[in-house]
Amino acid sequence: MSKDIRNALLLALVIVLAGLAAFTLLPFSAPKANDLGYVSACPFAPWSTLVLLLAAGVVWAIRQYLMTRAD
């Protein structure tokens, strides 16, 4: 796999994870209210949001490391 394809895939993964993090906070119907007090797409918000943002940050850091590494 070339470096350009790898970097593009990692960037796409970061965008997907950040998008899913935002989606968890949108007001949709869920079986119960979340910890913030309203019914959102994910009843585990804001904790699921934080986990997804953390995962996106880790993937971003790995991507940055791989981009700056001398091969």
Secondary structure by P-SEA (a helix, b strand, c coil): ccaaaaaaaaaaaaaaaaaaaaaaaccccccccccccccccccccaaaaaaaaaaaaaaaaaaaaaaaccc
